[in-house]
Amino acid sequence: MTNADAHAPGGGLMTSGSPVAAVVIPAYNEARTMRDIARRAAAQLPLVIVVDDGSTDGTAAMVAGLPVVLLRNEVNLGKAGSLRRGAGEAVRRGAQLIVTLDGDGQHAPEDIPLLLEAHHASPGHIIIGARLHRREKIPAPRYWANRVANFWIGLAAGYSIADSQSGFRVYPARIFSEARVRYDRAHSFVFESEVLIEAARLGVDAICVPVSVTYSARARASHFRPVLDIARIVRMLAWRLITQRMPTLLRLRRGPLQQRQQP
């Protein structure tokens, strides 16, 4: 059971020929950074939706008085569930594009126009704010884990992805209704990998755009649990590779063999 508090009626970015875009920020115990991120996001787009995912540190209170829409989950649904709920509210308000960014301060809302410009140049794609070009800004274990994830997720999706783990993205809104991915709490950190693979199945590829990144001492510790969440991502990747990529590879291999066997 969830409830919603609307702090503002909301709107969307609409210029001539441009789709309506909305920002969705999932937030779990982000009181130290939430107000600053929400304020800066609201300076970029008229419709900003903050989804407080059952926080216990007063995160929701941090956006009081800001021109944003606040949704509150009474219990923690996880990042995937919060993104889905926020995207649903954005679509209800007329959004056709969903801009997602984290509430911990690592993404700069001022980079939102860069992602929207990339989408305007390549409509229908997922746009990812890529961070790995700023290697000196990223903790080494996280950098190398992302590089490994990029390889395997790119293999499963069928094309190279420069930063498969960044949560700073622009999605066509239809992805949230058409992609067959899991949104339960157990798969919160699997979602952003799986949705790229599933979107590719739907014919929607991702384009990466370099953005700035900041790992602030003010931010709370990461919610990512390395052993458990990596195990879940690996399990998802194995299943996707077996069910989606292997049949294709077998067909390609069978074709030449059949040709050689013909008299």
MIGUDREN-19190 format. One record per residue: x, y, z of N, C-alpha, C in turn. Coordinates in steps of 0.1 Angstrom, whole numbers, plus 5000, padded with zeros to 4 digits. Layout:
N
XYZXYZXYZ/...
***
This chain:
263
500949885000500050005000500950125000/500650224991501350344991500450464991/500950584993500150704992500950804985/500250914981500951024973500651154979/501551244979501351384983501851474971/500951554965501351634954501751774959/502951814958503351944963503252054952/503052004939502852094928502052024918/501152104910500352034900501151974889/502452014887503251954877502951994863/503951974854503752004840504751924833/505351974822506251904814506951994805/508151954800508852034790508252014776/507752124770507252114757507652234749/508552204740508952304730508452254716/508552334706507952304693508552174688/507652074686508151944681508751854691/508851894704509551814714508551734722/508951614726508051544735508051594749/507051574757506951614771507951524779/508751584787509751514796509451544810/509751444819509551454833510751394840/511151444851512251394859511651304870/512251184872511851094883513051064891/512951094904514151074914513650974925/514150854924513850754935514750794947/514250794959515050834970514750754983/515750694988515650615000516750665010/516350735020517250795030518350885024/517850985017518651075010518551225015/518251235028517951365034519051465032/520351415032521451505032521651575018/521051505008521351564994520051594987/518851544992517651544984517151684980/517251784989516651914986517451984975/518751964976519652034966519451964952/519351834951519151774938517751804933/516651804941515351834936515251974931/515852064939515752204935516452234922/517652164920518352184907517652114895/517052004898516251934888515052014883/514452084893513252164890513652284882/514852324882515352434874515552394859/515552264857515752214843514452174836/513452114844512252074838511052114848/509952144842508852184851508252074859/508351944854507751834862508851744868/508951754881509951674888509151584898/509351454898508651364907509651294916/509551314929510451254939509651144945/510251024945509550904951510350864963/509750904975510350864988510050724991/511050634990510850494991510850445006/509950495014509950445028511050495036/511550615033512750665041512450685055/513450665064513350685078514150805083/514750885074515550995078515051135075/513751135072513151265069513351315054/513651225045513851265031512651345026/511451295028510251365023510251515027/510551535039510451675045511451765038/512451715032513551795025513051865013/511951815007511451874994510251964997/509851985010508752075013508952215007/507952265001508052404995508652414982/509252304976509852304963508752274953/508852314940507852294930508052154924/507852044932507951914928506751834933/506551714926505551624931506251514939/505651494951506151394960505251274961/505851154958505151034961505750964972/505050904981505550834993505150694993/506150604994505850464996505850435011/504850375016504750345030505750245034/506050155025507150055028508150065017/509350015019510450025009510149924998/509949974986509649894974510949864966/512049934969513249924961513250024950/514450034944514650134933513850114921/513749984917512949954905511449984907/510949944918509549974921509250124922/510150194927510050344928510050404915/511050364906511150414893509850394885/509250274887508050234879506950324884/506850344897505750424902505850574898/507050624898507250754894507050774879/507450674871507150684857505650684854/504950594861503550594859502850724862/503250794873502750924876503051024865/504351014860504751104850503851084837/503650964833502850934821501450984824/500850964836499551014839499451164837/500551234839500551374838500951424824/501151324815501351364801502751344796/503651284804505051274799505251164789/506051194780506451094769507851044771/508651124778510051084782510251084797/510950994802511250984816512751004819/513051114825514451134829514651084843/515550984845515850934858517250974863/517351014876518651034882518551004897/519750974902519750924916519751054925/519351024938519151134947520351154956/521451074953522651084962523651194958/523351264947524251374943525251344933/525351214929526451184919526151234905/524851254902524451304889524151454890/524551534881524351674880523051704872/522051754878520751784871521051884859/522051964860522452054850522751984837/523051854837523351774825522151724818/520951744824519751694818519551744804/519851874801519751914787520651844777/521751794781522651714773521951584769/521351524778520651394775519451414766/518751524769517551554760517951594746/519051664745519551694731519951564724/520551474731520951344724519651274720/518651274729517351204725516751274713/516851404712516251484701516951444688/518251414689519051374677518751234674/518451144683518151004681516850964688/515751004683514450974689514250824691/513550794702513250654704514250574711/515450624713516550554720516450584735/517050494742517450524756518750604756/518750714764520050784765520550774779/521850734780522550714793523550814795/523550874807524650964811525850884815/526850874807527950784810529050854818/529550784828530550844838531950784836/532150674830533350604830534550674824/534250784816535350864810536050944821/535350964832535951034843536450944854/537450854849537950754858538550804871/539150924870539750974882538751014893/537451024889536351064898535650944905/535950824900535150704903536050614912/535550574924536250474932536650354923/537950304924538450204916537650074916/537150024927536349904927535049914918/534450034920533250064913533550074898/534650134894534950154880535150024873/535949934879536249804873535049714873/534149714883532949644884532049684872/531949814870531149864859531649824845/533049824844533649774831533249634828/533349544838532949404836531549394833/530649464840529249464838528949514823/529649614819529349664805529649554795/530649474797530949374787529849264786/529449214798528449114798527049164794/526649274798525349334795525349364780/526449424775526549444760526449314752/527049214757526949084750525449034750/524749044761523349004762522449084754/522749224753521949314746522249304731/523449264727523849254713524549374708/525049464716525749584712526549634723/527649714721528449764731527849884738/527949884752527349984760528450044769/528650174768529850234775529650244790/528350264795528150264809526750204812/526750084814525450004816524850024830/525650084839525150094853524750234858/524950324849524450464853522950474854/522450534865521050554866520550684861/521450764855521050894849520750864834/519450864831518950814818517750894813/517550884800516250924794515650804788/514450764792513750654787512550704779/512250644767510950654761509950594771/508850664774507950624785507350484782/507250444770506650314767507550194772/508750224775509650114780509050054793/508550144801508050104814506750014813/506050024802504849944801505149824792/506149824783506349724773507449624777/508449674784509549584787509149484798/509549354795509249244804510349234814/510349314825511349314835510749304849/511449264859510949254872511149384880/510149424887510249554895510149524910/510249404914510149374929511449414936/511349424949512449484957513749394956/513549264954514749184953515549204941/514949264930515649294918515849444915/515949524926516049664924517349704917/518449634920519649674913519949584901/518949504897519049424885518349504874/517349584878516449644868517249724857/518149814862518849894852519749824842/520149704846520849614836519849544827/518849484833517949404826517049484816/516749604819515949684811516649714797/517949724798518749754786518649634776/518749514782518649394774517249374769/516249394777514849384772514549484762/515049614764514749714754515349674741/516549614741517149574728516249474721/515649384729514749284723513549354716/513149474722512049554716512549644705/513849644701514349724691514749864695/514949884708515350014714516749994720/517750064713519150054718519350184727/520550174734520950284742522150364736/522150494738523250574734523850644746/525150634748525750694760526350834757/526050924766526551064764527451094777/528651144775529451174786528851284795/528851264808528351364818529351374829/529151474838529951484850529451394860/530351364870529951274881530651324894/529951314905530551354918530151254929/531151204936530951114947531251194960/530151254965530351344976530451274990/531251334999531351285012530051305020/529151395015527851415022526851305019/527051235008526051135004526151015013/524950945015524950835023525650715016/525950615024526650495018525750425008/526350364998525650304987524650194993/523450184987522550074991522949944983/523849954974524249834966524949734975/524549604975525149504983525949414973/527349434973528149374962527949224960/527949144971527849004969526448964964/525449004971524048964968523549024955/523749154953523249214941523949174928/525349154929526049104918525648964914/525348884925524848744922523548744914/522648844918521348854911521548904897/522448994895522749044881523248934873/524248854878524848744871523748634867/522848604877521848514874520948564863/520548684863519748744852520448734839/521748774839522448774826522548634821/522848534829522948394825521648354818/520548384825519248344819518948414806/519248544805519048614793519948564781/521248534784522148484774521648344769/521248264778520748124775519448134766/518548214770517248214764517148314752/518048414751517948504740519048494730/520348494735521448504726521848364721/521848264729522248134725521548074713/520148084713519448034701519948104688/520248234689520648314677522048264673/522948244682524248194679524248054673/523347964678523147834673522647834659/521647924656521147934642522247974633/523048074637524148124628525148004625/525447934636526347824634525747704625/524447684627523847574620523747604605/523547734602523447774588524647734579/525947774583527047734575527247574575/526947504586527147364587526147304577/524947344576523947294567524447314552/524947434550525447464536526547374532/527547344542528647254538528147114535/527047074542526546934540525746914527/525347024521524547014509525446964497/524946874489525746814478526046924467/
***
